[in-house]
Amino acid sequence: MRKLLIYTDISVIGGCEDEIYAEASLALWSCFAAGLHNLVLSAHTLRELRNAPESVQKRINDIPADNIIVLPDNTQAAELAEAYLKRGIVGPGSRSDALHIALATVGRVDVLVSWNFRHIVNLGRIRQFHAVSIEHGYGLLEIRTPREVIDYEE
């Protein structure tokens, strides 16, 4: 089975230390550490991580460098994020969330995982993100919670 490219936003990294989200977040983190899937971050996520508690920042150190891919900032993603905002999928205060979706879409990852139910893992918004992405020539982005992508033992 091919390794999945899983774009992970800051909510999942922080979720490793959250009572409600720790179990699934840590299970996914174990998949990355074991090399079952590749952790995809972006320069944007790394900037956000600088403002997180030190214990959250250090979570990245648990993953071997060979299992991490960092997507750089790019014009295409910035333009796509702006298109999401112009369409009103999320408001200007959620520019960061729009950029995560755009970076993952332009980066053609297999799935984006998040615990952000308001702006990201939200069926109505996902459909709108897809419509705009298709209009701009991109494919569909799977958007899930970590619970939906971890490898469960049979």
Backbone bond lengths (Angstrom), bond angles and torsions (degrees), N, CA, C in turn:
res aa  C-N    CA-C-N  psi(-1)  N-CA   C-N-CA  omega(-1)  CA-C   N-CA-C  phi
1 M - - - 1.451 - - 1.536 109.34 -
2 R 1.314 116.60 133.34 1.452 122.38 179.89 1.532 110.09 -70.11
3 K 1.330 115.18 141.85 1.455 119.51 175.84 1.521 109.56 -65.22
4 L 1.317 116.63 135.88 1.460 120.29 174.52 1.517 110.05 -79.62
5 L 1.317 115.38 146.04 1.467 121.89 171.28 1.523 105.42 -94.75
6 I 1.329 116.52 109.24 1.464 121.57 -173.31 1.520 109.92 -113.94
7 Y 1.336 115.13 106.18 1.463 121.56 176.45 1.525 107.69 -73.24
8 T 1.306 115.70 126.14 1.452 121.52 -174.85 1.520 109.52 -120.02
9 D 1.328 116.16 124.46 1.462 118.64 178.28 1.531 110.00 -89.99
10 I 1.301 115.67 175.46 1.466 122.29 -173.91 1.531 112.26 -62.50
11 S 1.330 118.06 -27.56 1.470 119.97 -178.69 1.526 111.55 -63.73
12 V 1.317 117.14 -31.60 1.464 121.13 -179.57 1.526 110.13 -76.90
13 I 1.317 116.38 -40.41 1.466 119.68 178.58 1.533 109.00 -63.51
14 G 1.318 116.51 -47.84 1.459 120.66 176.37 1.517 112.06 -65.82
15 G 1.327 116.11 -29.10 1.454 120.93 179.30 1.516 113.39 -61.93
16 C 1.332 116.69 -21.04 1.466 120.30 177.15 1.531 111.20 -61.61
17 E 1.319 116.29 -20.44 1.468 120.81 -177.53 1.526 112.35 -115.71
18 D 1.308 117.28 14.12 1.457 121.91 -178.14 1.526 109.33 -107.30
19 E 1.311 116.57 131.24 1.459 121.51 -175.92 1.531 112.69 -53.31
20 I 1.316 117.03 -41.67 1.464 121.17 -176.24 1.533 112.06 -74.21
21 Y 1.323 117.59 -38.36 1.456 121.80 -171.14 1.525 115.14 -106.15
22 A 1.335 117.54 -3.54 1.468 120.71 -172.63 1.528 113.55 -60.78
23 E 1.312 117.59 -44.62 1.465 119.14 -174.16 1.536 111.98 -57.28
24 A 1.314 117.09 -52.59 1.470 120.12 -178.80 1.527 111.62 -71.51
25 S 1.334 117.30 -38.22 1.469 119.89 179.53 1.524 110.63 -63.46
26 L 1.330 116.93 -45.02 1.464 120.64 179.61 1.523 111.86 -67.81
27 A 1.331 117.49 -34.37 1.466 120.23 176.52 1.530 110.23 -63.55
28 L 1.321 116.23 -42.65 1.471 119.46 177.25 1.525 110.16 -65.18
29 W 1.330 115.85 -41.97 1.469 120.89 179.71 1.523 110.12 -59.05
30 S 1.336 117.05 -38.15 1.469 121.56 177.48 1.526 111.21 -64.47
31 C 1.339 116.26 -36.46 1.471 120.16 176.67 1.527 110.40 -62.93
32 F 1.326 116.30 -41.58 1.467 119.92 177.74 1.528 110.50 -65.57
33 A 1.321 116.60 -45.60 1.470 121.11 -177.97 1.527 111.26 -61.78
34 A 1.343 116.26 -36.69 1.464 121.17 -179.49 1.525 112.55 -80.49
35 G 1.328 117.31 -7.50 1.456 120.45 179.99 1.516 113.95 80.44
36 L 1.344 117.82 17.20 1.460 120.14 178.01 1.526 111.36 -71.89
37 H 1.335 115.59 -32.49 1.455 122.69 177.82 1.521 108.38 -139.55
38 N 1.320 116.39 162.40 1.465 120.41 176.05 1.517 109.94 -97.76
39 L 1.312 115.47 132.28 1.457 123.10 173.72 1.517 107.39 -79.20
40 V 1.324 116.35 120.89 1.459 120.61 176.49 1.523 107.48 -108.33
41 L 1.316 114.99 121.66 1.452 122.89 175.12 1.513 106.88 -114.94
42 S 1.293 116.45 172.45 1.464 120.39 173.63 1.518 107.93 -127.97
43 A 1.316 115.27 163.97 1.462 119.67 173.78 1.527 109.14 -57.21
44 H 1.324 116.26 -34.32 1.468 122.28 178.11 1.532 110.87 -62.57
45 T 1.331 116.83 -46.26 1.470 120.99 178.34 1.525 110.55 -62.31
46 L 1.316 116.76 -42.04 1.463 120.06 180.00 1.529 111.50 -63.61
47 R 1.333 116.71 -35.53 1.480 119.24 175.29 1.530 109.95 -64.88
48 E 1.323 117.12 -44.17 1.468 120.59 178.83 1.526 111.23 -62.11
49 L 1.311 115.65 -36.75 1.461 121.20 -178.07 1.529 111.99 -63.07
50 R 1.311 116.98 -29.02 1.476 120.63 179.07 1.528 112.29 -60.01
51 N 1.336 117.34 -25.96 1.459 121.65 -179.48 1.525 112.86 -92.99
52 A 1.321 117.49 -0.89 1.463 121.97 -178.97 1.530 109.79 -84.54
53 P 1.327 116.51 161.33 1.465 119.29 174.43 1.535 110.73 -56.35
54 E 1.300 116.14 151.60 1.464 121.05 -176.69 1.526 111.97 -57.30
55 S 1.316 117.26 -37.60 1.474 120.25 -179.89 1.529 111.27 -62.78
56 V 1.327 116.93 -34.27 1.469 120.98 177.14 1.523 109.35 -72.77
57 Q 1.331 117.30 -43.24 1.465 120.88 178.67 1.530 111.37 -56.98
58 K 1.320 116.67 -37.98 1.465 121.54 -176.27 1.523 112.96 -72.35
59 R 1.319 118.26 -14.71 1.467 121.18 179.62 1.531 111.61 -56.08
60 I 1.314 116.85 -33.67 1.468 121.13 -179.57 1.531 110.37 -59.63
61 N 1.333 116.36 -32.60 1.467 120.72 -178.68 1.526 112.73 -66.08
62 D 1.329 118.02 -15.43 1.465 121.88 179.10 1.532 111.99 -75.09
63 I 1.315 116.53 -14.60 1.466 121.04 -174.09 1.528 109.62 -105.88
64 P 1.334 118.56 125.75 1.462 120.28 176.63 1.534 111.02 -57.85
65 A 1.303 115.76 140.89 1.473 121.33 -177.75 1.525 112.28 -55.05
66 D 1.328 117.62 -32.68 1.473 121.06 179.38 1.525 112.65 -65.34
67 N 1.328 116.91 -17.44 1.462 121.10 -177.83 1.529 112.65 -102.42
68 I 1.341 116.68 10.29 1.466 121.32 -179.09 1.522 109.96 -118.94
69 I 1.313 115.55 133.87 1.465 122.56 173.61 1.524 105.99 -121.35
70 V 1.334 116.32 131.69 1.465 120.71 178.08 1.526 108.62 -112.78
71 L 1.327 115.80 119.96 1.460 121.41 177.41 1.528 108.69 -84.49
72 P 1.322 117.58 128.91 1.461 119.53 178.92 1.527 111.72 -78.32
73 D 1.314 115.54 161.12 1.463 120.23 169.89 1.524 107.03 -60.19
74 N 1.331 117.11 146.80 1.461 119.11 177.41 1.519 110.09 -155.04
75 T 1.298 115.64 156.86 1.458 122.78 -176.70 1.518 112.27 -62.64
76 Q 1.338 116.93 -39.99 1.461 120.36 -178.26 1.525 110.96 -60.75
77 A 1.325 116.67 -44.71 1.470 120.35 -179.94 1.519 110.76 -67.15
78 A 1.323 117.18 -40.28 1.469 119.99 178.63 1.522 110.46 -61.72
79 E 1.333 117.08 -41.15 1.467 120.96 178.96 1.527 111.41 -67.55
80 L 1.334 116.83 -39.92 1.455 120.08 179.05 1.532 110.77 -66.97
81 A 1.316 117.47 -40.96 1.469 120.98 177.02 1.524 110.25 -60.97
82 E 1.309 115.83 -40.39 1.469 120.02 178.36 1.528 110.68 -64.37
83 A 1.320 116.95 -37.16 1.467 120.79 177.36 1.535 110.89 -64.79
84 Y 1.323 116.79 -38.68 1.473 120.02 176.04 1.531 110.14 -60.93
85 L 1.331 115.55 -43.03 1.465 120.31 -179.32 1.528 111.01 -66.71
86 K 1.315 116.73 -43.82 1.468 120.29 179.74 1.527 111.34 -61.96
87 R 1.316 117.08 -32.77 1.456 121.58 178.84 1.535 110.94 -76.65
88 G 1.332 116.48 -13.87 1.461 120.19 178.66 1.521 114.19 80.57
89 I 1.322 116.83 20.41 1.464 119.72 179.13 1.528 109.61 -63.07
90 V 1.315 115.26 -43.33 1.460 122.53 170.69 1.524 106.40 -133.89
91 G 1.306 115.72 158.26 1.458 120.07 -179.14 1.522 112.51 -82.94
92 P 1.329 116.51 172.82 1.467 121.56 -178.27 1.529 113.00 -56.83
93 G 1.329 117.50 -30.02 1.451 120.63 178.37 1.520 113.47 -70.42
94 S 1.326 116.56 -10.17 1.468 121.82 179.88 1.527 111.50 -112.20
95 R 1.322 115.60 25.69 1.474 121.33 178.21 1.527 111.10 -53.21
96 S 1.327 116.26 -39.05 1.463 121.04 -179.67 1.522 111.29 -60.03
97 D 1.335 116.95 -43.05 1.463 120.96 178.90 1.526 110.97 -65.24
98 A 1.320 116.94 -41.69 1.467 121.03 177.64 1.523 110.62 -61.06
99 L 1.335 116.29 -38.48 1.458 119.77 179.97 1.530 111.28 -67.98
100 H 1.331 118.08 -38.11 1.477 119.61 176.00 1.531 110.30 -59.20
101 I 1.325 116.70 -47.24 1.466 120.62 179.79 1.531 110.09 -60.67
102 A 1.311 116.11 -45.18 1.468 120.50 -178.10 1.527 111.99 -65.09
103 L 1.318 117.36 -44.41 1.468 120.43 179.68 1.530 110.87 -61.66
104 A 1.328 116.65 -43.12 1.460 120.17 178.95 1.525 111.46 -66.70
105 T 1.335 116.39 -38.44 1.465 120.83 179.67 1.522 110.86 -66.65
106 V 1.315 116.33 -51.33 1.471 120.91 -179.95 1.533 110.28 -64.24
107 G 1.327 116.50 -35.15 1.462 121.30 178.80 1.515 114.09 -75.75
108 R 1.328 116.44 -4.95 1.462 123.50 176.79 1.534 112.82 52.05
109 V 1.324 115.61 46.36 1.456 119.92 175.31 1.526 108.98 -74.98
110 D 1.318 116.12 168.14 1.463 120.01 179.54 1.519 112.02 -77.42
111 V 1.325 116.26 -37.32 1.458 120.16 -176.88 1.528 109.85 -159.15
112 L 1.315 115.96 146.66 1.459 122.46 171.11 1.513 106.22 -106.54
113 V 1.347 116.75 131.27 1.464 120.05 176.27 1.519 109.56 -112.83
114 S 1.328 114.01 143.37 1.457 120.97 -177.44 1.516 109.35 -159.84
115 W 1.318 115.64 159.10 1.462 122.66 169.75 1.529 109.79 -107.16
116 N 1.311 118.10 8.61 1.463 122.22 -178.61 1.535 108.71 -84.80
117 F 1.333 114.98 91.32 1.460 120.43 -176.62 1.519 112.86 -77.06
118 R 1.294 117.90 -24.12 1.461 121.12 -177.75 1.528 111.52 -72.56
119 H 1.327 117.39 -46.47 1.463 120.00 -171.58 1.524 115.41 -112.63
120 I 1.330 118.24 -16.29 1.465 119.14 -173.76 1.529 112.00 -121.39
121 V 1.311 118.42 -63.47 1.465 121.67 -178.09 1.532 107.58 -87.30
122 N 1.319 113.87 75.27 1.458 122.07 -172.65 1.528 106.31 -147.28
123 L 1.320 117.25 113.68 1.468 120.94 -171.72 1.525 113.19 -53.28
124 G 1.316 117.59 -45.41 1.460 119.67 -179.87 1.516 112.21 -59.98
125 R 1.318 116.33 -44.30 1.473 119.79 179.56 1.527 111.32 -70.56
126 I 1.334 116.71 -39.14 1.469 120.13 179.24 1.530 110.16 -56.53
127 R 1.321 116.78 -44.22 1.465 120.24 179.85 1.529 110.89 -63.02
128 Q 1.321 116.31 -38.20 1.463 119.68 178.20 1.534 111.25 -69.37
129 F 1.347 116.93 -42.04 1.470 119.97 175.86 1.527 109.64 -57.62
130 H 1.332 116.43 -44.41 1.463 120.70 -179.84 1.525 111.70 -60.30
131 A 1.328 116.58 -44.95 1.470 120.17 -178.83 1.527 110.75 -58.57
132 V 1.319 116.80 -46.70 1.468 120.53 -179.12 1.527 110.28 -67.75
133 S 1.316 117.14 -40.95 1.471 120.29 179.61 1.527 110.87 -60.64
134 I 1.323 116.68 -43.87 1.471 120.48 179.10 1.528 110.05 -64.02
135 E 1.320 117.32 -42.88 1.470 120.70 178.16 1.529 111.79 -57.95
136 H 1.317 116.66 -28.43 1.465 121.76 -178.94 1.533 112.66 -97.29
137 G 1.332 116.55 9.91 1.462 120.47 173.56 1.519 115.95 87.54
138 Y 1.315 117.77 13.79 1.459 120.67 179.61 1.522 110.01 -104.32
139 G 1.322 114.99 164.36 1.462 120.26 177.62 1.516 111.43 -84.88
140 L 1.317 114.80 -175.05 1.454 121.48 179.64 1.525 109.67 -84.59
141 L 1.315 115.79 144.35 1.456 122.60 178.89 1.523 108.65 -109.00
142 E 1.318 116.40 123.34 1.460 120.21 171.86 1.520 107.39 -68.59
143 I 1.317 116.93 131.19 1.463 122.35 177.81 1.518 106.49 -126.96
144 R 1.329 116.54 119.70 1.460 122.31 -173.11 1.528 110.81 -141.71
145 T 1.323 115.10 171.81 1.458 120.70 169.10 1.521 107.37 -90.62
146 P 1.324 117.97 160.38 1.472 119.32 175.91 1.526 112.55 -55.94
147 R 1.311 116.84 -34.85 1.467 121.68 -179.83 1.532 111.22 -55.36
148 E 1.311 116.43 -32.06 1.464 120.92 -175.58 1.523 114.14 -84.46
149 V 1.329 117.97 -10.68 1.459 118.94 -176.82 1.521 114.50 -119.55
150 I 1.332 117.67 -7.49 1.458 118.32 179.60 1.514 110.13 -69.44
151 D 1.327 115.33 152.11 1.454 121.63 179.91 1.523 108.90 -86.52
152 Y 1.308 115.23 111.71 1.457 120.49 177.45 1.519 108.73 -87.76
153 E 1.323 115.81 141.21 1.469 120.46 176.23 1.527 108.07 -71.78
154 E 1.306 116.68 140.87 1.474 121.16 177.96 1.514 110.16 -73.37
